[in-house]
């Protein structure tokens, strides 16, 4: 029971292909590929595209909502993974060092 998608892709196909080739993150590539397939007109329904890409329908809807709400730049931003480089700020480090010297 899916309806014809009304999403409007603002970027050109050449911009999408360029972004697809540049990115290294596989999830981001899949997101861009979804936009490319919609832009080409290969899929009219989001459900059909989700099946083609082997992802859940709700995942595709969440991606497309992010694209329409936040734009292409935030849509393709690669996720930050792992811990931050340092959890202890220089100020905290100095305070701890001073506290240890006082003891």
Backbone as a printed PyTorch tensor [residue, N CA C, xyz], in Angstrom:
tensor([[[  0.8140,  -1.1660,   0.0000],
         [  0.0000,   0.0000,   0.0000],
         [  0.8760,   1.2550,   0.0000]],

        [[  1.7910,   1.3290,  -0.9030],
         [  2.6040,   2.5340,  -0.9830],
         [  2.1010,   3.3890,  -2.1360]],

        [[  2.3140,   4.6710,  -1.9690],
         [  1.8580,   5.6330,  -2.9580],
         [  3.0450,   6.1020,  -3.7980]],

        [[  2.7490,   6.7370,  -4.9000],
         [  3.7930,   7.3080,  -5.7420],
         [  4.5150,   8.3820,  -4.9480]],

        [[  5.8390,   8.3320,  -4.9840],
         [  6.6390,   9.2700,  -4.2140],
         [  6.5860,  10.6610,  -4.8240]],

        [[  6.5050,  11.6730,  -3.9640],
         [  6.4380,  13.0600,  -4.4260],
         [  7.7280,  13.8150,  -4.1300]],

        [[  8.7700,  13.1190,  -3.8090],
         [ 10.0240,  13.7770,  -3.4480],
         [ 10.6540,  14.4310,  -4.6710]],

        [[ 11.1940,  15.6250,  -4.4750],
         [ 11.8610,  16.3590,  -5.5460],
         [ 13.3590,  16.3870,  -5.2470]],

        [[ 14.1640,  15.8130,  -6.1360],
         [ 15.6110,  15.8080,  -5.9890],
         [ 16.1430,  17.0700,  -6.6690]],

        [[ 16.7580,  17.9520,  -5.8980],
         [ 17.2050,  19.2440,  -6.4210],
         [ 18.5450,  19.1620,  -7.1600]],

        [[ 19.3930,  18.2330,  -6.8080],
         [ 20.7060,  18.1140,  -7.4390],
         [ 20.5840,  17.4540,  -8.8080]],

        [[ 21.5290,  17.7740,  -9.6910],
         [ 21.5400,  17.1480, -11.0160],
         [ 22.1220,  15.7490, -10.9010]],

        [[ 21.8960,  14.9540, -11.9390],
         [ 22.4390,  13.5990, -11.9380],
         [ 23.9550,  13.6040, -11.9020]],

        [[ 24.5680,  14.5510, -12.6040],
         [ 26.0390,  14.6090, -12.6040],
         [ 26.5760,  14.9430, -11.2120]],

        [[ 25.8900,  15.8160, -10.4620],
         [ 26.3080,  16.1220,  -9.0900],
         [ 26.1800,  14.8920,  -8.2020]],

        [[ 25.1030,  14.1580,  -8.3850],
         [ 24.8950,  12.9550,  -7.5850],
         [ 25.9420,  11.8880,  -7.9050]],

        [[ 26.2410,  11.6920,  -9.1990],
         [ 27.2480,  10.7030,  -9.5780],
         [ 28.6240,  11.1010,  -9.0490]],

        [[ 28.9380,  12.3780,  -9.0890],
         [ 30.2190,  12.8720,  -8.5870],
         [ 30.3300,  12.6000,  -7.0800]],

        [[ 29.2830,  12.8960,  -6.3300],
         [ 29.2750,  12.6430,  -4.8880],
         [ 29.3620,  11.1490,  -4.6050]],

        [[ 28.7170,  10.3320,  -5.4390],
         [ 28.7480,   8.8800,  -5.2760],
         [ 30.1660,   8.3430,  -5.4450]],

        [[ 30.8740,   8.8630,  -6.4470],
         [ 32.2320,   8.3860,  -6.6910],
         [ 33.2050,   8.8550,  -5.6070]],

        [[ 32.9820,  10.0220,  -5.0470],
         [ 33.9110,  10.5890,  -4.0650],
         [ 33.8250,   9.9280,  -2.6950]],

        [[ 32.6400,   9.5310,  -2.3110],
         [ 32.4680,   9.0150,  -0.9590],
         [ 33.0240,   7.5990,  -0.8120]],

        [[ 33.5050,   7.3020,   0.3990],
         [ 34.0710,   5.9860,   0.6750],
         [ 33.1830,   5.1650,   1.5990]],

        [[ 32.3020,   5.8350,   2.3310],
         [ 31.4170,   5.1570,   3.2660],
         [ 30.3010,   4.4450,   2.5020]],

        [[ 30.1460,   3.1470,   2.7430],
         [ 29.1670,   2.3530,   1.9890],
         [ 27.7290,   2.7710,   2.2650]],

        [[ 27.4300,   3.1440,   3.4970],
         [ 26.0680,   3.5730,   3.8190],
         [ 25.7380,   4.8710,   3.0860]],

        [[ 26.7100,   5.7810,   3.0220],
         [ 26.4960,   7.0360,   2.3140],
         [ 26.3270,   6.7850,   0.8210]],

        [[ 27.1030,   5.8530,   0.2690],
         [ 26.9490,   5.4920,  -1.1420],
         [ 25.5320,   4.9900,  -1.4060]],

        [[ 25.0230,   4.1780,  -0.4970],
         [ 23.6760,   3.6340,  -0.6580],
         [ 22.6310,   4.7540,  -0.6050]],

        [[ 22.8410,   5.7290,   0.2640],
         [ 21.9170,   6.8660,   0.3420],
         [ 21.9120,   7.6560,  -0.9630]],

        [[ 23.1110,   7.9080,  -1.4990],
         [ 23.2090,   8.6700,  -2.7450],
         [ 22.6140,   7.8680,  -3.8960]],

        [[ 22.8290,   6.5500,  -3.8810],
         [ 22.2710,   5.7020,  -4.9340],
         [ 20.7420,   5.7660,  -4.9330]],

        [[ 20.1600,   5.8570,  -3.7490],
         [ 18.7020,   5.9870,  -3.6530],
         [ 18.2340,   7.2600,  -4.3580]],

        [[ 18.9630,   8.3590,  -4.1500],
         [ 18.5940,   9.6090,  -4.8140],
         [ 18.7730,   9.5130,  -6.3240]],

        [[ 19.8510,   8.8570,  -6.7550],
         [ 20.1070,   8.7060,  -8.1870],
         [ 18.9780,   7.9260,  -8.8520]],

        [[ 18.5630,   6.8350,  -8.2350],
         [ 17.5070,   6.0130,  -8.8220],
         [ 16.1750,   6.7580,  -8.8670]],

        [[ 15.8910,   7.5630,  -7.8390],
         [ 14.6810,   8.3810,  -7.8810],
         [ 14.7800,   9.4260,  -8.9850]],

        [[ 15.9460,  10.0500,  -9.1020],
         [ 16.1370,  11.1070, -10.1020],
         [ 15.9880,  10.5600, -11.5190]],

        [[ 16.5210,   9.3600, -11.7550],
         [ 16.4230,   8.7430, -13.0790],
         [ 15.0080,   8.3060, -13.4090]],

        [[ 14.1720,   8.1690, -12.4080],
         [ 12.7910,   7.7600, -12.6430],
         [ 12.6260,   6.2560, -12.7300]],

        [[ 13.6070,   5.5140, -12.2500],
         [ 13.5220,   4.0530, -12.2960],
         [ 12.4590,   3.5150, -11.3420]],

        [[ 12.2420,   4.2160, -10.2400],
         [ 11.2780,   3.7610,  -9.2410],
         [ 10.3320,   4.9080,  -8.9170]],

        [[  9.0680,   4.6420,  -8.9520],
         [  8.0710,   5.6370,  -8.6220],
         [  7.6430,   5.5230,  -7.1610]],

        [[  7.7300,   4.3200,  -6.6170],
         [  7.2760,   4.0840,  -5.2490],
         [  8.4770,   3.8230,  -4.3480]],

        [[  8.4200,   4.3850,  -3.1570],
         [  9.5030,   4.2150,  -2.2030],
         [  9.6470,   2.7510,  -1.7760]],

        [[  8.5570,   2.0620,  -1.6910],
         [  8.5910,   0.6610,  -1.2830],
         [  9.3710,  -0.1840,  -2.2840]],

        [[  9.1710,   0.0780,  -3.5720],
         [  9.8940,  -0.6630,  -4.6110],
         [ 11.3940,  -0.3770,  -4.5530]],

        [[ 11.7460,   0.8590,  -4.3120],
         [ 13.1560,   1.2230,  -4.2130],
         [ 13.7910,   0.5840,  -2.9860]],

        [[ 13.0860,   0.5610,  -1.8790],
         [ 13.6130,  -0.0670,  -0.6630],
         [ 13.8790,  -1.5530,  -0.9040]],

        [[ 12.9820,  -2.2090,  -1.5980],
         [ 13.1930,  -3.6220,  -1.9230],
         [ 14.3970,  -3.8010,  -2.8440]],

        [[ 14.5550,  -2.9310,  -3.8110],
         [ 15.6760,  -3.0060,  -4.7460],
         [ 17.0170,  -2.8100,  -4.0300]],

        [[ 17.0500,  -1.8800,  -3.0680],
         [ 18.2920,  -1.6000,  -2.3470],
         [ 18.5210,  -2.5470,  -1.1680]],

        [[ 17.5640,  -3.4150,  -0.9030],
         [ 17.6370,  -4.3820,   0.2100],
         [ 17.7470,  -3.6700,   1.5570]],

        [[ 16.9530,  -2.6420,   1.7250],
         [ 16.8720,  -1.9500,   3.0060],
         [ 15.4090,  -1.8870,   3.4080]],

        [[ 15.1840,  -1.5780,   4.6620],
         [ 13.8190,  -1.4700,   5.1450],
         [ 13.1320,  -0.2240,   4.6070]],

        [[ 11.8340,  -0.3320,   4.4510],
         [ 11.0410,   0.7830,   3.9490],
         [ 11.1280,   1.9790,   4.8960]],

        [[ 11.0870,   1.7110,   6.2060],
         [ 11.1560,   2.8080,   7.1740],
         [ 12.5290,   3.4750,   7.1550]],

        [[ 13.5850,   2.7190,   6.8650],
         [ 14.9200,   3.3010,   6.7530],
         [ 14.9690,   4.2640,   5.5810]],

        [[ 14.4420,   3.8520,   4.4460],
         [ 14.4230,   4.7200,   3.2710],
         [ 13.6050,   5.9770,   3.5370]],

        [[ 12.4710,   5.8350,   4.1930],
         [ 11.6420,   7.0030,   4.5120],
         [ 12.3860,   7.9570,   5.4350]],

        [[ 13.1270,   7.4160,   6.4060],
         [ 13.9030,   8.2520,   7.3160],
         [ 14.9960,   9.0040,   6.5650]],

        [[ 15.6840,   8.3250,   5.6350],
         [ 16.7190,   8.9610,   4.8110],
         [ 16.1260,  10.0930,   3.9790]],

        [[ 14.9990,   9.8340,   3.3200],
         [ 14.4010,  10.8380,   2.4530],
         [ 13.8520,  12.0170,   3.2530]],

        [[ 13.3660,  11.7500,   4.4490],
         [ 12.9150,  12.8450,   5.3140],
         [ 14.0970,  13.7170,   5.7060]],

        [[ 15.2320,  13.0840,   6.0170],
         [ 16.4290,  13.8570,   6.3510],
         [ 16.8670,  14.6960,   5.1560]],

        [[ 16.7860,  14.1350,   3.9580],
         [ 17.1630,  14.8700,   2.7520],
         [ 16.2620,  16.0850,   2.5520]],

        [[ 14.9620,  15.9030,   2.6870],
         [ 14.0410,  17.0230,   2.4550],
         [ 14.1260,  18.0670,   3.5670]],

        [[ 14.3570,  17.6450,   4.7910],
         [ 14.3960,  18.5780,   5.9190],
         [ 15.7200,  19.3260,   6.0270]],

        [[ 16.8430,  18.6110,   5.8400],
         [ 18.1480,  19.1940,   6.1370],
         [ 18.9960,  19.4910,   4.9180]],

        [[ 18.6380,  18.9400,   3.7700],
         [ 19.3990,  19.2160,   2.5590],
         [ 20.4350,  18.1430,   2.2480]],

        [[ 21.0530,  18.2950,   1.0750],
         [ 21.9660,  17.2790,   0.5550],
         [ 23.2620,  17.1770,   1.3590]],

        [[ 23.8070,  18.3130,   1.8020],
         [ 25.0870,  18.2960,   2.5180],
         [ 25.0030,  17.4960,   3.8120]],

        [[ 23.9530,  17.6920,   4.5750],
         [ 23.8050,  16.9290,   5.8160],
         [ 23.3840,  15.4900,   5.5290]],

        [[ 22.7130,  15.2900,   4.4220],
         [ 22.2690,  13.9480,   4.0340],
         [ 23.4560,  13.0400,   3.7520]],

        [[ 24.5050,  13.5890,   3.1310],
         [ 25.6450,  12.7490,   2.7620],
         [ 26.7960,  12.8310,   3.7530]],

        [[ 26.6460,  13.6040,   4.8160],
         [ 27.7250,  13.6960,   5.7980],
         [ 27.9890,  12.3200,   6.3900]],

        [[ 29.2470,  11.9300,   6.3680],
         [ 29.6190,  10.6170,   6.8750],
         [ 29.5380,  10.6230,   8.3920]],

        [[ 29.0300,   9.5400,   8.9640],
         [ 28.8650,   9.5050,  10.4140],
         [ 30.2160,   9.4820,  11.1290]],

        [[ 30.2540,  10.1110,  12.2920],
         [ 31.4550,  10.1010,  13.1110],
         [ 31.4240,   8.8410,  13.9540]],

        [[ 32.4810,   8.0800,  13.8740],
         [ 32.5300,   6.8110,  14.6060],
         [ 33.7020,   6.8050,  15.5730]],

        [[ 33.5710,   6.0350,  16.6160],
         [ 34.6510,   5.8860,  17.5690],
         [ 34.6080,   6.9350,  18.6680]],

        [[ 35.5760,   6.8060,  19.5490],
         [ 35.6760,   7.7350,  20.6640],
         [ 36.2990,   9.0370,  20.2100]],

        [[ 36.0110,  10.0960,  20.9170],
         [ 36.7180,  11.3480,  20.6390],
         [ 38.2070,  11.1730,  20.9540]],

        [[ 39.0440,  11.9980,  20.3660],
         [ 40.4850,  11.8750,  20.5570],
         [ 40.8590,  11.9830,  22.0320]],

        [[ 40.2390,  12.8750,  22.7650],
         [ 40.5600,  13.0420,  24.1740],
         [ 39.3000,  13.4370,  24.9290]],

        [[ 39.0560,  12.7010,  25.9950],
         [ 37.9150,  13.0360,  26.8370],
         [ 38.3190,  14.0300,  27.9160]],

        [[ 39.6160,  14.0820,  28.2200],
         [ 40.1140,  14.9820,  29.2500],
         [ 40.6100,  16.2500,  28.5740]],

        [[ 39.9530,  17.3550,  28.8750],
         [ 40.3570,  18.6300,  28.2930],
         [ 41.6400,  19.1040,  28.9660]],

        [[ 42.3730,  19.9870,  28.3070],
         [ 43.6050,  20.4960,  28.9290],
         [ 43.3570,  21.1670,  30.2830]],

        [[ 42.2190,  21.8680,  30.4320],
         [ 41.9070,  22.5090,  31.7080],
         [ 41.6900,  21.4670,  32.8030]],

        [[ 40.9720,  20.4160,  32.4800],
         [ 40.7190,  19.3470,  33.4400],
         [ 42.0140,  18.6340,  33.7900]],

        [[ 42.8530,  18.4160,  32.8040],
         [ 44.1420,  17.7700,  33.0360],
         [ 44.9890,  18.6030,  34.0000]],

        [[ 45.0200,  19.9140,  33.7930],
         [ 45.7890,  20.8210,  34.6520],
         [ 45.2440,  20.7870,  36.0660]],

        [[ 43.9230,  20.8150,  36.2200],
         [ 43.2950,  20.7810,  37.5420],
         [ 43.6170,  19.4700,  38.2620]],

        [[ 43.5710,  18.3580,  37.5500],
         [ 43.9080,  17.0660,  38.1530],
         [ 45.3820,  17.0150,  38.5540]],

        [[ 46.2270,  17.5570,  37.7220],
         [ 47.6530,  17.5860,  38.0200],
         [ 47.9390,  18.4230,  39.2580]],

        [[ 47.2960,  19.5690,  39.3810],
         [ 47.4510,  20.4190,  40.5550],
         [ 46.9250,  19.7180,  41.8150]],

        [[ 45.8350,  19.0300,  41.6770],
         [ 45.2390,  18.3110,  42.8160],
         [ 46.1800,  17.2110,  43.2990]],

        [[ 46.8270,  16.5060,  42.3750],
         [ 47.7590,  15.4380,  42.7390],
         [ 49.0240,  16.0050,  43.4040]],

        [[ 49.4580,  17.1560,  42.9660],
         [ 50.6510,  17.7890,  43.5540],
         [ 50.3750,  18.2470,  44.9800]],

        [[ 49.1460,  18.6890,  45.2590],
         [ 48.7810,  19.1520,  46.6040],
         [ 48.7340,  18.0110,  47.5970]],

        [[ 48.4480,  16.8060,  47.1430],
         [ 48.2690,  15.6640,  48.0560],
         [ 49.5270,  15.2270,  48.7140]]])
